Structures are given as structure tokens and as C-alpha cells.
Amino acid sequence: MPITNTSAAITPASQPLFMLKSQSIGWGQKTVLEALDLKIEEGEKVAVVGKSGAGKSTLIHTLYQQHPEKIAYCSQEYGLVPSLSVFHNIYMGQLDQHHFAYNLVNLLRPIKSQITKIQPLAETLGLQAHLFNPAERLSGGQQQRVALARTLFQNKDIFIGDEPISSVDEVQSEHILALIMSHHNTTILTLHNADLALRFCSRIIGIRNGKIELDCATQDLSASQLRSLYQD
Ligand SMILES: Nc1ncnc2c1ncn2[C@@H]1O[C@H](COP(=O)(O)OP(=O)(O)OP(=O)(O)O)[C@@H](O)[C@H]1O
């Protein structure tokens, strides 16, 4: 007798968290990256590197779209509400977890338990002195840290960040990358700083000339391979 339904008997091999199969990606009619084949497993720490305009943001945005509900996504545009306080901007990371009325009360008069939750995060990111200042009064680097705090406050398993440390100094960059790594199981970042990519990530994906030119474990990567990505 033929077996018509094998799905219950056979356990399917686990799927990669992210997968692109011969997929071309871009914006509107414009193709940025062609015929991509890519798998990213749960738990990986991936850096996407390459020259400006190579297509790094395009790639990570495409990956984000595969599981938007599971991902804390930090884009290059901070998306802050300028007139609201740092506290309120960070709180927005969990806006969808509360009732409208609760959010409204917290907007008018910050709820103590929320302050208690947000304060340590603000402190870790050097924002404690500005917690109740409007975001618009902060420097660019401080605003970037507010956007990052809001993303971390989402408490998701996966972090995708587009240059999350582009406006902060070297010491802060290391601290922030360590924080991102410790808060998320799977991390995918675009980074301009190749040294930091090598130190904090276990896999490097290099983009050049509209394709993935390099995809390897950090430990197997030579400095000259990495440099070649930045040549014309
Ligand atoms: N929202 C968008 N709409 C239309 N085209 C876009 C958009 N974002 C990026 N592009 C185009 O896609 C191409 C790749 O840009 P992308 O931002 O992915 O590069 P990148 O490697 O992230 O650059 P950078 O390091 O400067 O951020 C560029 O030609 C850019 O003009």
C-alpha cells in the first residue's frame, strides 16, 4: 500500500534561519545584488562588509523582511521622535507590548516600573544624564545610542543593525558591539570598521560588484582578502 503522507514519520531537517536561493534583490526596477545564494543559521554572528554603495543595507533589509516579527532592526535612520524624551524614545521599543491606555499614561507621566527597566539600559549606553531631555537636544552619536537602546529594549532574539556604531567613538563602539552580542542569539551587522568586524563576528560576508564575493569564517580570513573588497 503506497504511503501518501510521510510528513509525520520523517522529521524534516532544520531550516536555516535566513535563506536566499538564486535571489536577485534591489529597489524597484534596479537590481543591486544578483542571484544570491545565502544561508544564515541561528546563533551566527555575521558582519556584512564592502564599499559604500555595495549593497550591504539592501541585503540586510531583505533578510529582515524574512522574519520582521522576530527581529530587532536598527536602521541607519534613527527614527526618533525629536520632541519626546530619551526615556520615551527607548520605551517605544516595547510600545506594542502594552495597551493603548497604558502607553498614553506612560507618555503623560512616566510609570515608575518602566523607568526602573529603562534606567540601567540608558546608563549602560551613557545616556542617563539625558533620560528626560528631548532627543532633539542630543548630539548625533547620542541619538544613535538612543536608537540602539530602543532596539535593545525590544528584547528580541535576533538583531540586525545597519552601521549601528557609525557615529560613536572607538571605545564606545567596542562596548556597544559587546552589548549587542550579549543580548542577542543571532546578530547580523553591516560595519565599515573591518577590524571590529573581525574581532566581534564569527562570519564575514563581503560584497563587491553586485555579488557576494567572500563568505567565510572570520578565523579563515586574511587581511588581503578583506582589503580586496575595497578595491575598484
Ligand atoms: N531605499 C532605497 N531606494 C532606492 N534605492 C536604494 C535605496 N537604498 C539603497 N538604494 C540603492 O541601492 C544601492 C546599494 O545601496 P546600499 O545602501 O544597499 O549600499 P551600502 O553598501 O549599504 O552603502 P553604505 O555603506 O553607503 O550604507 C545604491 O545604488 C543605492 O542608491
PDBQT file of the ligand as one rigid body, heavy atoms in Angstrom, charges set to zero:
ROOT
HETATM    1  N1  LIG A 301      15.574  52.982  -0.282  1.00  0.00    +0.000 N 
HETATM    2  C1  LIG A 301      16.202  52.901  -1.440  1.00  0.00    +0.000 A 
HETATM    3  N2  LIG A 301      15.540  53.155  -2.598  1.00  0.00    +0.000 NA
HETATM    4  C2  LIG A 301      16.143  53.069  -3.795  1.00  0.00    +0.000 A 
HETATM    5  N3  LIG A 301      17.451  52.723  -3.961  1.00  0.00    +0.000 NA
HETATM    6  C3  LIG A 301      18.158  52.457  -2.859  1.00  0.00    +0.000 A 
HETATM    7  C4  LIG A 301      17.576  52.536  -1.544  1.00  0.00    +0.000 A 
HETATM    8  N4  LIG A 301      18.533  52.202  -0.658  1.00  0.00    +0.000 NA
HETATM    9  C5  LIG A 301      19.657  51.951  -1.365  1.00  0.00    +0.000 A 
HETATM   10  N5  LIG A 301      19.425  52.105  -2.681  1.00  0.00    +0.000 N 
HETATM   11  C6  LIG A 301      20.408  51.911  -3.765  1.00  0.00    +0.000 C 
HETATM   12  O1  LIG A 301      20.931  50.593  -3.663  1.00  0.00    +0.000 OA
HETATM   13  C7  LIG A 301      22.336  50.592  -3.933  1.00  0.00    +0.000 C 
HETATM   14  C8  LIG A 301      23.051  49.945  -2.755  1.00  0.00    +0.000 C 
HETATM   15  O2  LIG A 301      22.847  50.774  -1.633  1.00  0.00    +0.000 OA
HETATM   16  P1  LIG A 301      23.034  50.245  -0.162  1.00  0.00    +0.000 P 
HETATM   17  O3  LIG A 301      22.505  51.309   0.741  1.00  0.00    +0.000 OA
HETATM   18  O4  LIG A 301      22.466  48.889  -0.039  1.00  0.00    +0.000 OA
HETATM   19  O5  LIG A 301      24.631  50.168  -0.063  1.00  0.00    +0.000 OA
HETATM   20  P2  LIG A 301      25.553  50.075   1.223  1.00  0.00    +0.000 P 
HETATM   21  O6  LIG A 301      26.630  49.111   0.890  1.00  0.00    +0.000 OA
HETATM   22  O7  LIG A 301      24.731  49.773   2.425  1.00  0.00    +0.000 OA
HETATM   23  O8  LIG A 301      26.125  51.553   1.301  1.00  0.00    +0.000 OA
HETATM   24  P3  LIG A 301      26.606  52.408   2.576  1.00  0.00    +0.000 P 
HETATM   25  O9  LIG A 301      27.795  51.699   3.146  1.00  0.00    +0.000 OA
HETATM   26  O10 LIG A 301      26.965  53.724   1.977  1.00  0.00    +0.000 OA
HETATM   27  O11 LIG A 301      25.445  52.477   3.524  1.00  0.00    +0.000 OA
HETATM   28  C9  LIG A 301      22.749  52.036  -4.149  1.00  0.00    +0.000 C 
HETATM   29  O12 LIG A 301      22.869  52.248  -5.548  1.00  0.00    +0.000 OA
HETATM   30  C10 LIG A 301      21.590  52.849  -3.597  1.00  0.00    +0.000 C 
HETATM   31  O13 LIG A 301      21.396  54.019  -4.320  1.00  0.00    +0.000 OA
ENDROOT
TORSDOF 0
